[in-house]
Amino acid sequence: MASMDTLFIASVFVLAGLVKGVTGMGLPTVAVALLTLRMSPLEAAALLIVPSSITNVWQLAAGPALYPLWRRFRLLLLAVCVGTACAPLLGAAAWSGAVLGLALLGYGVLG
């Protein structure tokens, strides 16, 4: 049974990779949809951490210079960090979402 699961997971990633290559649609979108046929969405999302990280680093290395990207998105990155850090302090998801939303709005106006 374990080999069937492994074969299923491998074939899902191959198919998701082919769909991404042909249509440009994200690999996680297709892979999670197919993996949830046999497992919980939490397990499916956990399986995608490593492949998503590898493809993101690959695109970062193959793309344009890192410093101009950092300069362009520095306020957005700061807003995400502030919103994430404020979530437990505010105690409510609505408040942390509001703080992050205001920070992102500020990024849109200033950036």
MODELLER restraints for C-alpha pairs under 7 A, 6 or more apart:
rsr = mdl.restraints
at = mdl.atoms
rsr.add(forms.Gaussian(group=physical.xy_distance, feature=features.Distance(at['CA:12:A'], at['CA:31:A']), mean=6.10, stdev=0.5))
rsr.add(forms.Gaussian(group=physical.xy_distance, feature=features.Distance(at['CA:12:A'], at['CA:34:A']), mean=6.59, stdev=0.5))
rsr.add(forms.Gaussian(group=physical.xy_distance, feature=features.Distance(at['CA:12:A'], at['CA:35:A']), mean=6.98, stdev=0.5))
rsr.add(forms.Gaussian(group=physical.xy_distance, feature=features.Distance(at['CA:13:A'], at['CA:31:A']), mean=6.23, stdev=0.5))
rsr.add(forms.Gaussian(group=physical.xy_distance, feature=features.Distance(at['CA:16:A'], at['CA:27:A']), mean=5.32, stdev=0.5))
rsr.add(forms.Gaussian(group=physical.xy_distance, feature=features.Distance(at['CA:16:A'], at['CA:30:A']), mean=5.44, stdev=0.5))
rsr.add(forms.Gaussian(group=physical.xy_distance, feature=features.Distance(at['CA:16:A'], at['CA:31:A']), mean=5.52, stdev=0.5))
rsr.add(forms.Gaussian(group=physical.xy_distance, feature=features.Distance(at['CA:17:A'], at['CA:27:A']), mean=5.99, stdev=0.5))
rsr.add(forms.Gaussian(group=physical.xy_distance, feature=features.Distance(at['CA:19:A'], at['CA:25:A']), mean=6.73, stdev=0.5))
rsr.add(forms.Gaussian(group=physical.xy_distance, feature=features.Distance(at['CA:20:A'], at['CA:26:A']), mean=5.67, stdev=0.5))
rsr.add(forms.Gaussian(group=physical.xy_distance, feature=features.Distance(at['CA:20:A'], at['CA:27:A']), mean=5.62, stdev=0.5))
rsr.add(forms.Gaussian(group=physical.xy_distance, feature=features.Distance(at['CA:28:A'], at['CA:48:A']), mean=6.66, stdev=0.5))
rsr.add(forms.Gaussian(group=physical.xy_distance, feature=features.Distance(at['CA:32:A'], at['CA:44:A']), mean=5.61, stdev=0.5))
rsr.add(forms.Gaussian(group=physical.xy_distance, feature=features.Distance(at['CA:32:A'], at['CA:45:A']), mean=6.48, stdev=0.5))
rsr.add(forms.Gaussian(group=physical.xy_distance, feature=features.Distance(at['CA:35:A'], at['CA:44:A']), mean=5.69, stdev=0.5))
rsr.add(forms.Gaussian(group=physical.xy_distance, feature=features.Distance(at['CA:36:A'], at['CA:44:A']), mean=6.31, stdev=0.5))
rsr.add(forms.Gaussian(group=physical.xy_distance, feature=features.Distance(at['CA:75:A'], at['CA:107:A']), mean=5.85, stdev=0.5))
rsr.add(forms.Gaussian(group=physical.xy_distance, feature=features.Distance(at['CA:76:A'], at['CA:104:A']), mean=6.47, stdev=0.5))
rsr.add(forms.Gaussian(group=physical.xy_distance, feature=features.Distance(at['CA:76:A'], at['CA:107:A']), mean=5.98, stdev=0.5))
rsr.add(forms.Gaussian(group=physical.xy_distance, feature=features.Distance(at['CA:79:A'], at['CA:100:A']), mean=6.33, stdev=0.5))
rsr.add(forms.Gaussian(group=physical.xy_distance, feature=features.Distance(at['CA:79:A'], at['CA:103:A']), mean=5.15, stdev=0.5))
rsr.add(forms.Gaussian(group=physical.xy_distance, feature=features.Distance(at['CA:79:A'], at['CA:104:A']), mean=6.12, stdev=0.5))
rsr.add(forms.Gaussian(group=physical.xy_distance, feature=features.Distance(at['CA:80:A'], at['CA:100:A']), mean=6.60, stdev=0.5))
rsr.add(forms.Gaussian(group=physical.xy_distance, feature=features.Distance(at['CA:83:A'], at['CA:96:A']), mean=6.00, stdev=0.5))
rsr.add(forms.Gaussian(group=physical.xy_distance, feature=features.Distance(at['CA:83:A'], at['CA:99:A']), mean=5.98, stdev=0.5))
rsr.add(forms.Gaussian(group=physical.xy_distance, feature=features.Distance(at['CA:83:A'], at['CA:100:A']), mean=4.46, stdev=0.5))
rsr.add(forms.Gaussian(group=physical.xy_distance, feature=features.Distance(at['CA:86:A'], at['CA:96:A']), mean=6.02, stdev=0.5))
rsr.add(forms.Gaussian(group=physical.xy_distance, feature=features.Distance(at['CA:87:A'], at['CA:93:A']), mean=6.59, stdev=0.5))
rsr.add(forms.Gaussian(group=physical.xy_distance, feature=features.Distance(at['CA:87:A'], at['CA:96:A']), mean=4.61, stdev=0.5))
rsr.add(forms.Gaussian(group=physical.xy_distance, feature=features.Distance(at['CA:90:A'], at['CA:96:A']), mean=6.37, stdev=0.5))
